[in-house]
Amino acid sequence: MIEDLEEKKEKDFRYDWVSSSRFLFYVVVFCMVAWLLGGCYKLYQERWKGKPDVEVPGNTLYTPEYK
C-alpha cells in the first residue's frame, strides 16, 4: 500500500518538481512561439498594399507652382 502511494507520487505532476518544471518551461516556450507567429501573421495581413495614388497640391511641392 505504501509502495503504491510512493509510486503514484513519483509519477504525479504535483510531486515531481523536475518534470513539472520542464513541462511548464515547454508550455511557456510554445505559448511564446505561438504568440510571436500570430503577431507576425497579423502584421502580414495588415501589410502595406502598395503606393496609393495621392494628388499633391502644386503649392506644396519642393518647387511650388503658383498661379
PQR file of N, CA, C, O and H, with PARSE charges and radii, in Angstrom:
ATOM      1  N   MET A   1       0.818  -1.182   0.000 -0.4000 1.5000
ATOM      2  CA  MET A   1       0.000   0.000   0.000 -0.0000 2.0000
ATOM      3  C   MET A   1       0.873   1.262   0.000  0.5500 1.7000
ATOM      4  O   MET A   1       0.633   2.179  -0.786 -0.5500 1.4000
ATOM      5  N   ILE A   2       1.870   1.313   0.864 -0.4000 1.5000
ATOM      6  CA  ILE A   2       2.752   2.471   0.917 -0.0000 2.0000
ATOM      7  C   ILE A   2       3.597   2.555  -0.344  0.5500 1.7000
ATOM      8  O   ILE A   2       3.887   3.650  -0.824 -0.5500 1.4000
ATOM      9  H   ILE A   2       2.066   0.568   1.502  0.4000 1.0000
ATOM     10  N   GLU A   3       3.998   1.399  -0.890 -0.4000 1.5000
ATOM     11  CA  GLU A   3       4.782   1.412  -2.129 -0.0000 2.0000
ATOM     12  C   GLU A   3       3.946   1.964  -3.281  0.5500 1.7000
ATOM     13  O   GLU A   3       4.455   2.699  -4.127 -0.5500 1.4000
ATOM     14  H   GLU A   3       3.762   0.509  -0.500  0.4000 1.0000
ATOM     15  N   ASP A   4       2.667   1.609  -3.310 -0.4000 1.5000
ATOM     16  CA  ASP A   4       1.797   2.131  -4.371 -0.0000 2.0000
ATOM     17  C   ASP A   4       1.656   3.645  -4.262  0.5500 1.7000
ATOM     18  O   ASP A   4       1.653   4.356  -5.267 -0.5500 1.4000
ATOM     19  H   ASP A   4       2.253   1.012  -2.623  0.4000 1.0000
ATOM     20  N   LEU A   5       1.540   4.123  -3.034 -0.4000 1.5000
ATOM     21  CA  LEU A   5       1.420   5.562  -2.823 -0.0000 2.0000
ATOM     22  C   LEU A   5       2.697   6.284  -3.246  0.5500 1.7000
ATOM     23  O   LEU A   5       2.637   7.340  -3.875 -0.5500 1.4000
ATOM     24  H   LEU A   5       1.542   3.545  -2.217  0.4000 1.0000
ATOM     25  N   GLU A   6       3.846   5.716  -2.901 -0.4000 1.5000
ATOM     26  CA  GLU A   6       5.124   6.313  -3.304 -0.0000 2.0000
ATOM     27  C   GLU A   6       5.283   6.290  -4.816  0.5500 1.7000
ATOM     28  O   GLU A   6       5.800   7.244  -5.398 -0.5500 1.4000
ATOM     29  H   GLU A   6       3.894   4.858  -2.390  0.4000 1.0000
ATOM     30  N   GLU A   7       4.843   5.210  -5.460 -0.4000 1.5000
ATOM     31  CA  GLU A   7       4.941   5.110  -6.920 -0.0000 2.0000
ATOM     32  C   GLU A   7       4.043   6.145  -7.580  0.5500 1.7000
ATOM     33  O   GLU A   7       4.430   6.745  -8.583 -0.5500 1.4000
ATOM     34  H   GLU A   7       4.422   4.435  -4.987  0.4000 1.0000
ATOM     35  N   LYS A   8       2.858   6.365  -7.038 -0.4000 1.5000
ATOM     36  CA  LYS A   8       1.965   7.369  -7.596 -0.0000 2.0000
ATOM     37  C   LYS A   8       2.534   8.772  -7.386  0.5500 1.7000
ATOM     38  O   LYS A   8       2.395   9.635  -8.253 -0.5500 1.4000
ATOM     39  H   LYS A   8       2.543   5.878  -6.223  0.4000 1.0000
ATOM     40  N   LYS A   9       3.169   9.000  -6.245 -0.4000 1.5000
ATOM     41  CA  LYS A   9       3.761  10.303  -6.002 -0.0000 2.0000
ATOM     42  C   LYS A   9       4.888  10.594  -6.985  0.5500 1.7000
ATOM     43  O   LYS A   9       5.049  11.731  -7.429 -0.5500 1.4000
ATOM     44  H   LYS A   9       3.281   8.299  -5.540  0.4000 1.0000
ATOM     45  N   GLU A  10       5.673   9.564  -7.328 -0.4000 1.5000
ATOM     46  CA  GLU A  10       6.765   9.758  -8.278 -0.0000 2.0000
ATOM     47  C   GLU A  10       6.248  10.137  -9.658  0.5500 1.7000
ATOM     48  O   GLU A  10       6.886  10.915 -10.368 -0.5500 1.4000
ATOM     49  H   GLU A  10       5.542   8.641  -6.967  0.4000 1.0000
ATOM     50  N   LYS A  11       5.098   9.594 -10.043 -0.4000 1.5000
ATOM     51  CA  LYS A  11       4.550   9.855 -11.367 -0.0000 2.0000
ATOM     52  C   LYS A  11       3.629  11.076 -11.392  0.5500 1.7000
ATOM     53  O   LYS A  11       3.283  11.569 -12.465 -0.5500 1.4000
ATOM     54  H   LYS A  11       4.580   8.963  -9.466  0.4000 1.0000
ATOM     55  N   ASP A  12       3.239  11.558 -10.233 -0.4000 1.5000
ATOM     56  CA  ASP A  12       2.298  12.665 -10.182 -0.0000 2.0000
ATOM     57  C   ASP A  12       2.995  13.982 -10.529  0.5500 1.7000
ATOM     58  O   ASP A  12       4.134  14.221 -10.127 -0.5500 1.4000
ATOM     59  H   ASP A  12       3.521  11.157  -9.361  0.4000 1.0000
ATOM     60  N   PHE A  13       2.306  14.812 -11.265 -0.4000 1.5000
ATOM     61  CA  PHE A  13       2.831  16.096 -11.723 -0.0000 2.0000
ATOM     62  C   PHE A  13       3.140  17.020 -10.547  0.5500 1.7000
ATOM     63  O   PHE A  13       4.142  17.735 -10.572 -0.5500 1.4000
ATOM     64  H   PHE A  13       1.381  14.618 -11.591  0.4000 1.0000
ATOM     65  N   ARG A  14       2.303  17.015  -9.533 -0.4000 1.5000
ATOM     66  CA  ARG A  14       2.481  17.936  -8.408 -0.0000 2.0000
ATOM     67  C   ARG A  14       3.689  17.602  -7.547  0.5500 1.7000
ATOM     68  O   ARG A  14       4.268  18.495  -6.930 -0.5500 1.4000
ATOM     69  H   ARG A  14       1.489  16.435  -9.513  0.4000 1.0000
ATOM     70  N   TYR A  15       4.080  16.338  -7.493 -0.4000 1.5000
ATOM     71  CA  TYR A  15       5.161  15.934  -6.603 -0.0000 2.0000
ATOM     72  C   TYR A  15       6.519  15.853  -7.283  0.5500 1.7000
ATOM     73  O   TYR A  15       7.553  15.891  -6.616 -0.5500 1.4000
ATOM     74  H   TYR A  15       3.609  15.612  -7.994  0.4000 1.0000
ATOM     75  N   ASP A  16       6.523  15.743  -8.606 -0.4000 1.5000
ATOM     76  CA  ASP A  16       7.795  15.620  -9.332 -0.0000 2.0000
ATOM     77  C   ASP A  16       8.198  16.994  -9.854  0.5500 1.7000
ATOM     78  O   ASP A  16       7.724  17.424 -10.906 -0.5500 1.4000
ATOM     79  H   ASP A  16       5.683  15.713  -9.149  0.4000 1.0000
ATOM     80  N   TRP A  17       9.069  17.683  -9.124 -0.4000 1.5000
ATOM     81  CA  TRP A  17       9.431  19.064  -9.438 -0.0000 2.0000
ATOM     82  C   TRP A  17      10.176  19.177 -10.759  0.5500 1.7000
ATOM     83  O   TRP A  17       9.990  20.147 -11.494 -0.5500 1.4000
ATOM     84  H   TRP A  17       9.454  17.334  -8.269  0.4000 1.0000
ATOM     85  N   VAL A  18      11.021  18.193 -11.069 -0.4000 1.5000
ATOM     86  CA  VAL A  18      11.843  18.283 -12.279 -0.0000 2.0000
ATOM     87  C   VAL A  18      10.980  18.175 -13.528  0.5500 1.7000
ATOM     88  O   VAL A  18      11.087  19.018 -14.418 -0.5500 1.4000
ATOM     89  H   VAL A  18      11.172  17.405 -10.472  0.4000 1.0000
ATOM     90  N   SER A  19      10.134  17.168 -13.615 -0.4000 1.5000
ATOM     91  CA  SER A  19       9.337  17.044 -14.835 -0.0000 2.0000
ATOM     92  C   SER A  19       8.242  18.096 -14.902  0.5500 1.7000
ATOM     93  O   SER A  19       7.835  18.487 -15.996 -0.5500 1.4000
ATOM     94  H   SER A  19      10.047  16.483 -12.892  0.4000 1.0000
ATOM     95  N   SER A  20       7.756  18.563 -13.759 -0.4000 1.5000
ATOM     96  CA  SER A  20       6.747  19.611 -13.821 -0.0000 2.0000
ATOM     97  C   SER A  20       7.365  20.922 -14.299  0.5500 1.7000
ATOM     98  O   SER A  20       6.742  21.642 -15.079 -0.5500 1.4000
ATOM     99  H   SER A  20       8.086  18.245 -12.870  0.4000 1.0000
ATOM    100  N   SER A  21       8.567  21.245 -13.852 -0.4000 1.5000
ATOM    101  CA  SER A  21       9.197  22.486 -14.310 -0.0000 2.0000
ATOM    102  C   SER A  21       9.582  22.376 -15.786  0.5500 1.7000
ATOM    103  O   SER A  21       9.487  23.356 -16.524 -0.5500 1.4000
ATOM    104  H   SER A  21       9.074  20.661 -13.218  0.4000 1.0000
ATOM    105  N   ARG A  22      10.009  21.206 -16.215 -0.4000 1.5000
ATOM    106  CA  ARG A  22      10.331  21.004 -17.631 -0.0000 2.0000
ATOM    107  C   ARG A  22       9.071  21.167 -18.474  0.5500 1.7000
ATOM    108  O   ARG A  22       9.096  21.816 -19.520 -0.5500 1.4000
ATOM    109  H   ARG A  22      10.086  20.409 -15.615  0.4000 1.0000
ATOM    110  N   PHE A  23       7.974  20.579 -18.016 -0.4000 1.5000
ATOM    111  CA  PHE A  23       6.699  20.684 -18.729 -0.0000 2.0000
ATOM    112  C   PHE A  23       6.248  22.143 -18.807  0.5500 1.7000
ATOM    113  O   PHE A  23       5.845  22.611 -19.872 -0.5500 1.4000
ATOM    114  H   PHE A  23       7.954  20.052 -17.167  0.4000 1.0000
ATOM    115  N   LEU A  24       6.313  22.855 -17.698 -0.4000 1.5000
ATOM    116  CA  LEU A  24       5.896  24.256 -17.694 -0.0000 2.0000
ATOM    117  C   LEU A  24       6.804  25.105 -18.576  0.5500 1.7000
ATOM    118  O   LEU A  24       6.334  26.041 -19.224 -0.5500 1.4000
ATOM    119  H   LEU A  24       6.641  22.475 -16.833  0.4000 1.0000
ATOM    120  N   PHE A  25       8.083  24.797 -18.610 -0.4000 1.5000
ATOM    121  CA  PHE A  25       9.004  25.518 -19.489 -0.0000 2.0000
ATOM    122  C   PHE A  25       8.597  25.342 -20.951  0.5500 1.7000
ATOM    123  O   PHE A  25       8.552  26.314 -21.705 -0.5500 1.4000
ATOM    124  H   PHE A  25       8.465  24.037 -18.084  0.4000 1.0000
ATOM    125  N   TYR A  26       8.303  24.111 -21.350 -0.4000 1.5000
ATOM    126  CA  TYR A  26       7.907  23.867 -22.733 -0.0000 2.0000
ATOM    127  C   TYR A  26       6.558  24.493 -23.050  0.5500 1.7000
ATOM    128  O   TYR A  26       6.342  24.946 -24.174 -0.5500 1.4000
ATOM    129  H   TYR A  26       8.339  23.322 -20.738  0.4000 1.0000
ATOM    130  N   VAL A  27       5.651  24.529 -22.090 -0.4000 1.5000
ATOM    131  CA  VAL A  27       4.359  25.191 -22.313 -0.0000 2.0000
ATOM    132  C   VAL A  27       4.580  26.686 -22.540  0.5500 1.7000
ATOM    133  O   VAL A  27       3.982  27.268 -23.445 -0.5500 1.4000
ATOM    134  H   VAL A  27       5.826  24.161 -21.177  0.4000 1.0000
ATOM    135  N   VAL A  28       5.431  27.308 -21.728 -0.4000 1.5000
ATOM    136  CA  VAL A  28       5.711  28.738 -21.878 -0.0000 2.0000
ATOM    137  C   VAL A  28       6.394  29.014 -23.215  0.5500 1.7000
ATOM    138  O   VAL A  28       6.057  29.984 -23.894 -0.5500 1.4000
ATOM    139  H   VAL A  28       5.916  26.835 -20.993  0.4000 1.0000
ATOM    140  N   VAL A  29       7.346  28.174 -23.595 -0.4000 1.5000
ATOM    141  CA  VAL A  29       8.037  28.359 -24.885 -0.0000 2.0000
ATOM    142  C   VAL A  29       7.046  28.212 -26.034  0.5500 1.7000
ATOM    143  O   VAL A  29       7.069  29.002 -26.978 -0.5500 1.4000
ATOM    144  H   VAL A  29       7.621  27.386 -23.043  0.4000 1.0000
ATOM    145  N   PHE A  30       6.184  27.211 -25.962 -0.4000 1.5000
ATOM    146  CA  PHE A  30       5.177  27.019 -27.013 -0.0000 2.0000
ATOM    147  C   PHE A  30       4.249  28.226 -27.102  0.5500 1.7000
ATOM    148  O   PHE A  30       3.941  28.689 -28.200 -0.5500 1.4000
ATOM    149  H   PHE A  30       6.165  26.569 -25.195  0.4000 1.0000
ATOM    150  N   CYS A  31       3.803  28.739 -25.959 -0.4000 1.5000
ATOM    151  CA  CYS A  31       2.902  29.899 -25.960 -0.0000 2.0000
ATOM    152  C   CYS A  31       3.590  31.133 -26.541  0.5500 1.7000
ATOM    153  O   CYS A  31       2.976  31.890 -27.292 -0.5500 1.4000
ATOM    154  H   CYS A  31       4.054  28.363 -25.066  0.4000 1.0000
ATOM    155  N   MET A  32       4.847  31.334 -26.200 -0.4000 1.5000
ATOM    156  CA  MET A  32       5.562  32.491 -26.732 -0.0000 2.0000
ATOM    157  C   MET A  32       5.767  32.385 -28.241  0.5500 1.7000
ATOM    158  O   MET A  32       5.626  33.375 -28.958 -0.5500 1.4000
ATOM    159  H   MET A  32       5.346  30.719 -25.590  0.4000 1.0000
ATOM    160  N   VAL A  33       6.099  31.189 -28.723 -0.4000 1.5000
ATOM    161  CA  VAL A  33       6.284  30.998 -30.171 -0.0000 2.0000
ATOM    162  C   VAL A  33       4.953  31.180 -30.899  0.5500 1.7000
ATOM    163  O   VAL A  33       4.905  31.793 -31.965 -0.5500 1.4000
ATOM    164  H   VAL A  33       6.214  30.384 -28.140  0.4000 1.0000
ATOM    165  N   ALA A  34       3.873  30.646 -30.322 -0.4000 1.5000
ATOM    166  CA  ALA A  34       2.554  30.806 -30.940 -0.0000 2.0000
ATOM    167  C   ALA A  34       2.152  32.280 -30.978  0.5500 1.7000
ATOM    168  O   ALA A  34       1.599  32.749 -31.974 -0.5500 1.4000
ATOM    169  H   ALA A  34       3.912  30.149 -29.455  0.4000 1.0000
ATOM    170  N   TRP A  35       2.431  33.016 -29.889 -0.4000 1.5000
ATOM    171  CA  TRP A  35       2.109  34.439 -29.834 -0.0000 2.0000
ATOM    172  C   TRP A  35       2.926  35.217 -30.864  0.5500 1.7000
ATOM    173  O   TRP A  35       2.400  36.110 -31.529 -0.5500 1.4000
ATOM    174  H   TRP A  35       2.880  32.635 -29.080  0.4000 1.0000
ATOM    175  N   LEU A  36       4.198  34.883 -30.997 -0.4000 1.5000
ATOM    176  CA  LEU A  36       5.076  35.549 -31.959 -0.0000 2.0000
ATOM    177  C   LEU A  36       4.621  35.280 -33.392  0.5500 1.7000
ATOM    178  O   LEU A  36       4.543  36.202 -34.204 -0.5500 1.4000
ATOM    179  H   LEU A  36       4.625  34.158 -30.457  0.4000 1.0000
ATOM    180  N   LEU A  37       4.322  34.027 -33.701 -0.4000 1.5000
ATOM    181  CA  LEU A  37       3.874  33.701 -35.055 -0.0000 2.0000
ATOM    182  C   LEU A  37       2.515  34.324 -35.353  0.5500 1.7000
ATOM    183  O   LEU A  37       2.264  34.764 -36.475 -0.5500 1.4000
ATOM    184  H   LEU A  37       4.385  33.278 -33.041  0.4000 1.0000
ATOM    185  N   GLY A  38       1.643  34.360 -34.355 -0.4000 1.5000
ATOM    186  CA  GLY A  38       0.343  35.009 -34.548 -0.0000 2.0000
ATOM    187  C   GLY A  38       0.492  36.494 -34.811  0.5500 1.7000
ATOM    188  O   GLY A  38      -0.211  37.053 -35.654 -0.5500 1.4000
ATOM    189  H   GLY A  38       1.848  34.002 -33.444  0.4000 1.0000
ATOM    190  N   GLY A  39       1.409  37.142 -34.092 -0.4000 1.5000
ATOM    191  CA  GLY A  39       1.656  38.563 -34.321 -0.0000 2.0000
ATOM    192  C   GLY A  39       2.245  38.823 -35.692  0.5500 1.7000
ATOM    193  O   GLY A  39       1.871  39.786 -36.361 -0.5500 1.4000
ATOM    194  H   GLY A  39       1.980  36.688 -33.407  0.4000 1.0000
ATOM    195  N   CYS A  40       3.166  37.969 -36.114 -0.4000 1.5000
ATOM    196  CA  CYS A  40       3.757  38.122 -37.454 -0.0000 2.0000
ATOM    197  C   CYS A  40       2.702  37.924 -38.536  0.5500 1.7000
ATOM    198  O   CYS A  40       2.696  38.635 -39.541 -0.5500 1.4000
ATOM    199  H   CYS A  40       3.470  37.186 -35.570  0.4000 1.0000
ATOM    200  N   TYR A  41       1.813  36.961 -38.329 -0.4000 1.5000
ATOM    201  CA  TYR A  41       0.752  36.717 -39.315 -0.0000 2.0000
ATOM    202  C   TYR A  41      -0.204  37.902 -39.382  0.5500 1.7000
ATOM    203  O   TYR A  41      -0.638  38.294 -40.466 -0.5500 1.4000
ATOM    204  H   TYR A  41       1.817  36.384 -37.512  0.4000 1.0000
ATOM    205  N   LYS A  42      -0.534  38.473 -38.218 -0.4000 1.5000
ATOM    206  CA  LYS A  42      -1.423  39.634 -38.198 -0.0000 2.0000
ATOM    207  C   LYS A  42      -0.770  40.815 -38.905  0.5500 1.7000
ATOM    208  O   LYS A  42      -1.436  41.523 -39.661 -0.5500 1.4000
ATOM    209  H   LYS A  42      -0.182  38.154 -37.338  0.4000 1.0000
ATOM    210  N   LEU A  43       0.531  41.039 -38.671 -0.4000 1.5000
ATOM    211  CA  LEU A  43       1.236  42.106 -39.381 -0.0000 2.0000
ATOM    212  C   LEU A  43       1.274  41.840 -40.878  0.5500 1.7000
ATOM    213  O   LEU A  43       1.179  42.771 -41.678 -0.5500 1.4000
ATOM    214  H   LEU A  43       1.071  40.463 -38.058  0.4000 1.0000
ATOM    215  N   TYR A  44       1.411  40.574 -41.262 -0.4000 1.5000
ATOM    216  CA  TYR A  44       1.413  40.224 -42.683 -0.0000 2.0000
ATOM    217  C   TYR A  44       0.056  40.522 -43.316  0.5500 1.7000
ATOM    218  O   TYR A  44      -0.008  40.988 -44.453 -0.5500 1.4000
ATOM    219  H   TYR A  44       1.487  39.818 -40.613  0.4000 1.0000
ATOM    220  N   GLN A  45      -1.023  40.258 -42.587 -0.4000 1.5000
ATOM    221  CA  GLN A  45      -2.359  40.539 -43.116 -0.0000 2.0000
ATOM    222  C   GLN A  45      -2.603  42.037 -43.268  0.5500 1.7000
ATOM    223  O   GLN A  45      -3.278  42.458 -44.207 -0.5500 1.4000
ATOM    224  H   GLN A  45      -0.971  39.880 -41.663  0.4000 1.0000
ATOM    225  N   GLU A  46      -2.072  42.837 -42.373 -0.4000 1.5000
ATOM    226  CA  GLU A  46      -2.295  44.278 -42.386 -0.0000 2.0000
ATOM    227  C   GLU A  46      -1.162  45.022 -43.092  0.5500 1.7000
ATOM    228  O   GLU A  46      -0.981  46.220 -42.874 -0.5500 1.4000
ATOM    229  H   GLU A  46      -1.523  42.496 -41.609  0.4000 1.0000
ATOM    230  N   ARG A  47      -0.406  44.331 -43.928 -0.4000 1.5000
ATOM    231  CA  ARG A  47       0.774  44.936 -44.552 -0.0000 2.0000
ATOM    232  C   ARG A  47       0.378  46.061 -45.514  0.5500 1.7000
ATOM    233  O   ARG A  47      -0.780  46.196 -45.908 -0.5500 1.4000
ATOM    234  H   ARG A  47      -0.553  43.358 -44.105  0.4000 1.0000
ATOM    235  N   TRP A  48       1.367  46.844 -45.867 -0.4000 1.5000
ATOM    236  CA  TRP A  48       1.188  47.937 -46.820 -0.0000 2.0000
ATOM    237  C   TRP A  48       0.948  47.328 -48.184  0.5500 1.7000
ATOM    238  O   TRP A  48       1.757  46.537 -48.668 -0.5500 1.4000
ATOM    239  H   TRP A  48       2.308  46.734 -45.547  0.4000 1.0000
ATOM    240  N   LYS A  49      -0.155  47.689 -48.800 -0.4000 1.5000
ATOM    241  CA  LYS A  49      -0.561  47.014 -50.025 -0.0000 2.0000
ATOM    242  C   LYS A  49      -0.180  47.775 -51.291  0.5500 1.7000
ATOM    243  O   LYS A  49      -0.679  47.450 -52.368 -0.5500 1.4000
ATOM    244  H   LYS A  49      -0.812  48.332 -48.407  0.4000 1.0000
ATOM    245  N   GLY A  50       0.672  48.757 -51.194 -0.4000 1.5000
ATOM    246  CA  GLY A  50       1.120  49.448 -52.403 -0.0000 2.0000
ATOM    247  C   GLY A  50       1.096  50.948 -52.236  0.5500 1.7000
ATOM    248  O   GLY A  50       0.756  51.472 -51.176 -0.5500 1.4000
ATOM    249  H   GLY A  50       1.078  49.021 -50.319  0.4000 1.0000
ATOM    250  N   LYS A  51       1.457  51.615 -53.282 -0.4000 1.5000
ATOM    251  CA  LYS A  51       1.545  53.060 -53.264 -0.0000 2.0000
ATOM    252  C   LYS A  51       0.201  53.641 -53.711  0.5500 1.7000
ATOM    253  O   LYS A  51      -0.241  53.398 -54.834 -0.5500 1.4000
ATOM    254  H   LYS A  51       1.734  51.189 -54.144  0.4000 1.0000
ATOM    255  N   PRO A  52      -0.442  54.404 -52.833 -0.5600 1.5000
ATOM    256  CA  PRO A  52      -1.732  54.974 -53.238  0.2800 2.0000
ATOM    257  C   PRO A  52      -1.541  56.136 -54.221  0.5500 1.7000
ATOM    258  O   PRO A  52      -0.494  56.784 -54.233 -0.5500 1.4000
ATOM    259  N   ASP A  53      -2.539  56.383 -55.021 -0.4000 1.5000
ATOM    260  CA  ASP A  53      -2.494  57.486 -55.984 -0.0000 2.0000
ATOM    261  C   ASP A  53      -3.017  58.730 -55.270  0.5500 1.7000
ATOM    262  O   ASP A  53      -4.224  58.953 -55.179 -0.5500 1.4000
ATOM    263  H   ASP A  53      -3.389  55.857 -55.012  0.4000 1.0000
ATOM    264  N   VAL A  54      -2.076  59.537 -54.765 -0.4000 1.5000
ATOM    265  CA  VAL A  54      -2.430  60.727 -53.998 -0.0000 2.0000
ATOM    266  C   VAL A  54      -2.159  61.957 -54.846  0.5500 1.7000
ATOM    267  O   VAL A  54      -1.093  62.090 -55.447 -0.5500 1.4000
ATOM    268  H   VAL A  54      -1.095  59.356 -54.839  0.4000 1.0000
ATOM    269  N   GLU A  55      -3.126  62.848 -54.887 -0.4000 1.5000
ATOM    270  CA  GLU A  55      -2.940  64.090 -55.639 -0.0000 2.0000
ATOM    271  C   GLU A  55      -2.376  65.149 -54.695  0.5500 1.7000
ATOM    272  O   GLU A  55      -3.011  65.523 -53.709 -0.5500 1.4000
ATOM    273  H   GLU A  55      -3.992  62.740 -54.398  0.4000 1.0000
ATOM    274  N   VAL A  56      -1.183  65.620 -55.012 -0.4000 1.5000
ATOM    275  CA  VAL A  56      -0.491  66.601 -54.174 -0.0000 2.0000
ATOM    276  C   VAL A  56      -0.749  67.990 -54.749  0.5500 1.7000
ATOM    277  O   VAL A  56      -0.556  68.208 -55.945 -0.5500 1.4000
ATOM    278  H   VAL A  56      -0.667  65.316 -55.813  0.4000 1.0000
ATOM    279  N   PRO A  57      -1.181  68.925 -53.916 -0.5600 1.5000
ATOM    280  CA  PRO A  57      -1.388  70.291 -54.420  0.2800 2.0000
ATOM    281  C   PRO A  57      -0.081  70.907 -54.922  0.5500 1.7000
ATOM    282  O   PRO A  57       0.984  70.659 -54.357 -0.5500 1.4000
ATOM    283  N   GLY A  58      -0.168  71.696 -55.967 -0.4000 1.5000
ATOM    284  CA  GLY A  58       1.026  72.269 -56.587 -0.0000 2.0000
ATOM    285  C   GLY A  58       1.772  73.234 -55.689  0.5500 1.7000
ATOM    286  O   GLY A  58       2.988  73.373 -55.824 -0.5500 1.4000
ATOM    287  H   GLY A  58      -1.033  71.897 -56.426  0.4000 1.0000
ATOM    288  N   ASN A  59       1.079  73.910 -54.770 -0.4000 1.5000
ATOM    289  CA  ASN A  59       1.760  74.890 -53.929 -0.0000 2.0000
ATOM    290  C   ASN A  59       2.514  74.234 -52.768  0.5500 1.7000
ATOM    291  O   ASN A  59       3.170  74.942 -52.005 -0.5500 1.4000
ATOM    292  H   ASN A  59       0.092  73.796 -54.660  0.4000 1.0000
ATOM    293  N   THR A  60       2.444  72.933 -52.611 -0.4000 1.5000
ATOM    294  CA  THR A  60       3.171  72.256 -51.524 -0.0000 2.0000
ATOM    295  C   THR A  60       4.349  71.435 -52.040  0.5500 1.7000
ATOM    296  O   THR A  60       4.987  70.726 -51.261 -0.5500 1.4000
ATOM    297  H   THR A  60       1.911  72.358 -53.231  0.4000 1.0000
ATOM    298  N   LEU A  61       4.646  71.514 -53.310 -0.4000 1.5000
ATOM    299  CA  LEU A  61       5.772  70.769 -53.873 -0.0000 2.0000
ATOM    300  C   LEU A  61       7.091  71.403 -53.463  0.5500 1.7000
ATOM    301  O   LEU A  61       7.110  72.498 -52.902 -0.5500 1.4000
ATOM    302  H   LEU A  61       4.128  72.091 -53.942  0.4000 1.0000
ATOM    303  N   TYR A  62       8.207  70.708 -53.745 -0.4000 1.5000
ATOM    304  CA  TYR A  62       9.543  71.222 -53.427 -0.0000 2.0000
ATOM    305  C   TYR A  62       9.809  72.521 -54.179  0.5500 1.7000
ATOM    306  O   TYR A  62      10.333  73.489 -53.627 -0.5500 1.4000
ATOM    307  H   TYR A  62       8.191  69.818 -54.201  0.4000 1.0000
ATOM    308  N   THR A  63       9.431  72.511 -55.451 -0.4000 1.5000
ATOM    309  CA  THR A  63       9.456  73.752 -56.232 -0.0000 2.0000
ATOM    310  C   THR A  63       7.995  74.112 -56.496  0.5500 1.7000
ATOM    311  O   THR A  63       7.398  73.611 -57.449 -0.5500 1.4000
ATOM    312  H   THR A  63       9.005  71.725 -55.899  0.4000 1.0000
ATOM    313  N   PRO A  64       7.422  74.969 -55.668 -0.5600 1.5000
ATOM    314  CA  PRO A  64       5.985  75.246 -55.756  0.2800 2.0000
ATOM    315  C   PRO A  64       5.595  75.896 -57.082  0.5500 1.7000
ATOM    316  O   PRO A  64       6.353  76.654 -57.687 -0.5500 1.4000
ATOM    317  N   GLU A  65       4.406  75.568 -57.490 -0.4000 1.5000
ATOM    318  CA  GLU A  65       3.839  76.152 -58.716 -0.0000 2.0000
ATOM    319  C   GLU A  65       2.695  77.065 -58.294  0.5500 1.7000
ATOM    320  O   GLU A  65       1.664  76.614 -57.795 -0.5500 1.4000
ATOM    321  H   GLU A  65       3.791  74.952 -56.999  0.4000 1.0000
ATOM    322  N   TYR A  66       2.904  78.359 -58.507 -0.4000 1.5000
ATOM    323  CA  TYR A  66       1.876  79.326 -58.140 -0.0000 2.0000
ATOM    324  C   TYR A  66       1.092  79.727 -59.374  0.5500 1.7000
ATOM    325  O   TYR A  66       1.554  79.558 -60.502 -0.5500 1.4000
ATOM    326  H   TYR A  66       3.742  78.726 -58.911  0.4000 1.0000
ATOM    327  N   LYS A  67      -0.092  80.256 -59.150 -0.4000 1.5000
ATOM    328  CA  LYS A  67      -0.940  80.709 -60.271 -0.0000 2.0000
ATOM    329  C   LYS A  67      -0.463  82.020 -60.824  0.5500 1.7000
ATOM    330  O   LYS A  67      -1.057  82.545 -61.765 -0.5500 1.4000
ATOM    331  H   LYS A  67      -0.468  80.393 -58.234  0.4000 1.0000
TER
END
